[in-house]
Amino acid sequence: MREAIRKKGTPYAELGLDDRMLSDDQLIDAMLVEHSILINRPFVDTPNGARLCRPSELVIDLLPPQQGPFSKEDGKVVIDESGKRVR
């Protein structure tokens, strides 16, 4: 649950959400009910599963196999010419 919380630019610290004694339910209440800015994004849901896709190339694991090369918007190669994931 904690990896789904966005910390930078949010009231995370001010709300005391770094307290390890807080339950998942308490964290969810803070994220969904009171401060939606705390939700780390993007979450992706496909027939192959759901996950937090940060960094964005993690979405590749949820998609059908890629045919050919693929690069992120910044030019970083994620899939090479043979369709293999670049790590």
C-alpha contacts under 8 A as a table, 3 or more apart, distances in Angstrom:
res1	aa1	res2	aa2	distance
1	M	4	A	5.49
1	M	5	I	7.32
1	M	24	D	6.48
1	M	27	L	7.94
2	R	5	I	5.44
3	E	6	R	7.85
3	E	40	N	7.88
4	A	39	I	6.11
4	A	40	N	5.09
4	A	41	R	7.76
4	A	52	L	7.09
5	I	31	M	7.59
5	I	38	L	5.42
5	I	39	I	5.22
5	I	40	N	5.22
6	R	10	T	7.03
6	R	12	Y	7.60
6	R	37	I	7.43
6	R	38	L	4.81
6	R	39	I	5.60
6	R	40	N	4.62
7	K	10	T	5.71
7	K	11	P	7.57
7	K	12	Y	5.45
7	K	13	A	7.57
7	K	38	L	6.82
8	K	12	Y	7.82
10	T	13	A	7.92
10	T	37	I	6.51
10	T	38	L	6.22
11	P	14	E	5.19
11	P	15	L	5.98
11	P	38	L	7.73
12	Y	15	L	5.45
12	Y	16	G	6.54
12	Y	17	L	5.58
12	Y	18	D	7.28
12	Y	38	L	7.06
13	A	16	G	5.11
13	A	17	L	6.11
13	A	18	D	6.50
14	E	17	L	7.78
16	G	19	D	5.90
17	L	20	R	7.90
17	L	22	L	7.26
17	L	27	L	7.14
19	D	22	L	5.86
20	R	23	S	8.00
22	L	26	Q	6.06
22	L	27	L	6.80
23	S	26	Q	5.17
23	S	27	L	6.40
24	D	27	L	5.05
24	D	28	I	6.06
25	D	28	I	5.07
25	D	29	D	6.14
26	Q	29	D	5.12
26	Q	30	A	6.35
27	L	30	A	5.14
27	L	31	M	6.16
28	I	31	M	4.97
28	I	32	L	5.77
28	I	33	V	7.67
29	D	32	L	5.43
29	D	33	V	5.17
29	D	34	E	6.74
30	A	33	V	5.80
30	A	34	E	5.09
30	A	35	H	5.82
30	A	36	S	7.78
30	A	38	L	7.87
31	M	34	E	6.17
31	M	35	H	5.09
31	M	36	S	5.03
31	M	37	I	7.25
31	M	38	L	5.30
31	M	39	I	5.89
32	L	35	H	6.31
32	L	36	S	5.24
32	L	39	I	7.65
33	V	36	S	6.94
35	H	38	L	5.86
36	S	39	I	5.67
37	I	40	N	7.81
40	N	43	F	7.94
40	N	52	L	7.73
41	R	52	L	6.66
41	R	53	C	7.22
41	R	54	R	7.29
42	P	52	L	5.92
42	P	53	C	5.66
42	P	54	R	7.01
42	P	56	S	7.90
43	F	50	A	7.06
43	F	51	R	5.56
43	F	52	L	4.36
43	F	53	C	5.86
44	V	50	A	5.46
44	V	51	R	5.64
44	V	52	L	6.41
44	V	53	C	6.61
44	V	59	V	7.12
45	D	48	N	7.86
45	D	49	G	5.90
45	D	50	A	4.13
45	D	51	R	6.72
46	T	49	G	5.29
46	T	50	A	6.11
46	T	62	L	6.46
46	T	63	L	7.47
47	P	62	L	7.94
48	N	62	L	5.36
48	N	63	L	7.09
49	G	62	L	6.24
50	A	62	L	7.47
53	C	56	S	5.09
53	C	57	E	7.04
53	C	58	L	5.09
53	C	59	V	5.58
54	R	57	E	7.39
54	R	58	L	6.54
55	P	58	L	6.03
56	S	59	V	6.06
57	E	60	I	5.73
57	E	72	K	7.62
57	E	78	V	6.90
58	L	61	D	5.80
58	L	62	L	7.69
59	V	62	L	5.40
59	V	63	L	6.71
60	I	63	L	5.27
60	I	64	P	7.92
63	L	66	Q	7.85
65	P	83	G	7.63
66	Q	69	P	7.65
66	Q	70	F	7.86
66	Q	79	I	7.42
66	Q	83	G	5.69
67	Q	82	S	7.62
67	Q	83	G	5.33
68	G	79	I	7.19
68	G	80	D	6.71
68	G	81	E	4.95
68	G	82	S	5.78
68	G	83	G	4.76
69	P	77	V	7.61
69	P	78	V	7.65
69	P	79	I	4.95
69	P	80	D	4.61
69	P	81	E	4.46
69	P	82	S	7.02
69	P	83	G	5.98
70	F	77	V	6.12
70	F	78	V	5.72
70	F	79	I	4.84
70	F	80	D	6.71
71	S	74	D	7.70
71	S	75	G	5.46
71	S	76	K	5.34
71	S	77	V	4.19
71	S	78	V	5.26
71	S	79	I	6.76
72	K	75	G	5.30
72	K	76	K	5.31
72	K	77	V	6.42
72	K	78	V	6.74
73	E	76	K	7.41
77	V	80	D	6.74
77	V	86	V	6.93
78	V	85	R	5.90
78	V	86	V	5.19
78	V	87	R	7.42
79	I	82	S	7.84
79	I	83	G	5.58
79	I	84	K	5.36
79	I	85	R	4.52
79	I	86	V	5.56
80	D	83	G	5.37
80	D	84	K	5.46
80	D	85	R	6.44
80	D	86	V	6.45
81	E	84	K	7.42
